[in-house]
Amino acid sequence: MSFLRPVMLWWLLVLLLMILFYFFRLYREERHVGSLLLWKRAWETAGGDHIGRKLRLSRLLILELFIALLLVLAMARPFLVSSGKVPAREMIIILDVSASMKAIAGNGGKSRFEKAVMAVQKLLKGAPSGSQAMLIAAGLRPVTLRGFSGDLKIISEILERVRSEDNRADLTAAVRLAQASLRTQPEAVIYVFTDAAKSELGMNNLPPSVQLVRISGREAPENLAVTTFNIRPDTGGGGKFFLKVENLSPPGTQAREATLEIKIGSRKIREERFSLSPGGAKPFIFDLPRVREEQILEASLKTEDALALDNTVRAVIPGHKNRDVLLTGEENPFLESALALLSEYNVVKDKAPQNAIQVINGGRLPALPPGGSLLLNVILPEGLMQEEDVVAGRFSPRWDETHPVSRFLNMAPFSVFQARKLKVSSSRTLASADNLSLICALEKGGSRAVTVNFALEDSDLPLSPAFPIFLKQALAWLSMEDRDTAGPGMIRTGQPIPLYFAGQGEKLQVMTPGGENCEFTAGPSPAYYTDTHQQGIYTFKGKHAAWKTAVNLLDRQESNLAVSDNSSGESVVSGDGIKAETGISGPPGGMIRELWWVFVLAALLLLFAETIYIIMRPAGGRKQA
């Protein structure tokens, strides 16, 4: 038997104090009497100076000493270890926070993550006095939640606040992070609480310092999951979307029935019931409805299975509204033909509609037009543009593919035979050659402009396949509301969201699927938002626009909840307790069975016996005591 808090044994000194108090508890008064004959018996009793006699006569003192001894031993938390091995004093705890840890076996049961937290709490509670622990959350990127600390209560409080994520975990990276800490704590033992087997971690031969505690359920998990989801919108609205449902239940289980429900916004547009055998897959292809306003497309499985997270997928469908484009300046048939190919834009030449994008070919402007404007061979005021010279030659520009206007254009090169050598202030060069800024993007106040610093007739760009792509992407960026420039309408958890709308340094308001609001400062364009660990809809609000992106799990590995049989060196957490298998009982290092309650119960029984003794003893004995 050992003690978790041996420092409490110092309280045994109280027993000595009780004995001393017993010796000096009688206070005698000095009196003058005529004879000592009748006081002989009293004198013998008062001979309490004789220690042995006083101890021999005090049964109550013996009972009280035993009660105090039992209570002190209970405070020291005595325990036994079933495997005969005491847990390590230095522990590095790795907690798997992946999506599969949210799986629940049975109705109303605890999730794997909750079982893992309970197992870690039990390990911390049973740690010897003076132990130190370190806590690592193993998500897509492992995070150290707390370095080595001797205050296990703080570790336990942090553990209560940890939440599982909606993506996979990189357990190998988490173990490597923990092993790096062994340099300062070489005696530490790494405990990995996960639902994955060693073969799935790429660690078939675990080092002695790593102990795997595998979380499992009492029942074989049955799970239907949407594992594939994709959308192919048409340029004029509508299109197709595709999804695949798989039954990842263990072999031998019954076929599962479910209903696939399709919704646009709050409106149900399709419902289909189906049955799927274990290991089977069923694809679905549906028409994508044409919507005028941005809507959320949601496909969900109506069924009860072990993991609800992978039953729903979403995508943001952009609204289809034709934008007006005002074309002014010199006539150019190539420009007009290319604009006519863009069905989502209405080209007008006379009266400027409200909020129209301006396309100006040639000339000079006194100021930068408000809103969005595409300026082809246009000279701006000196405060915005400084013209140095006209350079003749043959130039082969290079595109900056990181900007939304110039993406995907390097595959279609073009040549420029004559261009102006210009300096455009507060601009970003999109296409350059021989230190010439041929195409620039600039933002000033609430205005955006794309400047082409050469005449179209002095280039073969209008004959290049890149020209209509360039026009489409330029107009989309200038409109400040097109889905192609805002970012994707759907990604997987853990993937970054490109924020093409956001300018460098712009502060964005972000609302996560959990309803939390935070501020995000955009970096160099394109900025990326990387905290996509929750499934659902992320909403972004900037200076000029607001847009949404859907994040889905779509990870077959996380949806496949079946775990291969454990092998040597693992322990298994099953249900609410820890099931001993493979030679390790409970948490690695031995299953601690605390005995403090036995000592408390014995103390209460002795206290009850003392009370009965005091009540039942004769009056004379009571006086003698």
Secondary structure as UniProt FT lines:
FT   STRAND          2..3
FT   HELIX           6..12
FT   HELIX           13..23
FT   HELIX           37..39
FT   HELIX           40..46
FT   HELIX           47..49
FT   HELIX           51..57
FT   HELIX           59..75
FT   STRAND          78..81
FT   TURN            82..83
FT   STRAND          90..96
FT   HELIX           99..102
FT   TURN            107..108
FT   HELIX           112..125
FT   TURN            129..130
FT   STRAND          132..138
FT   STRAND          143..149
FT   HELIX           152..161
FT   HELIX           171..181
FT   TURN            182..184
FT   TURN            186..187
FT   STRAND          189..194
FT   HELIX           198..201
FT   TURN            208..209
FT   STRAND          210..216
FT   STRAND          224..233
FT   TURN            235..236
FT   STRAND          239..247
FT   TURN            251..252
FT   STRAND          256..264
FT   TURN            265..266
FT   STRAND          267..276
FT   TURN            278..279
FT   STRAND          281..288
FT   STRAND          295..302
FT   HELIX           309..311
FT   STRAND          312..317
FT   STRAND          323..329
FT   HELIX           333..340
FT   TURN            343..344
FT   STRAND          345..348
FT   TURN            354..355
FT   STRAND          357..364
FT   STRAND          372..379
FT   TURN            382..384
FT   STRAND          385..395
FT   STRAND          398..399
FT   TURN            401..402
FT   TURN            404..405
FT   TURN            407..408
FT   TURN            410..411
FT   STRAND          416..424
FT   TURN            425..426
FT   STRAND          427..433
FT   TURN            434..435
FT   STRAND          436..444
FT   TURN            445..446
FT   STRAND          447..452
FT   HELIX           456..458
FT   HELIX           461..463
FT   HELIX           466..479
FT   HELIX           483..486
FT   STRAND          490..492
FT   TURN            493..494
FT   STRAND          497..499
FT   TURN            500..501
FT   TURN            504..505
FT   STRAND          507..511
FT   TURN            513..514
FT   STRAND          517..521
FT   STRAND          527..529
FT   STRAND          536..541
FT   STRAND          546..552
FT   HELIX           556..559
FT   TURN            568..569
FT   STRAND          570..574
FT   TURN            575..576
FT   STRAND          577..579
FT   TURN            582..583
FT   TURN            588..589
FT   STRAND          592..594
FT   HELIX           596..616
FT   HELIX           619..624
//
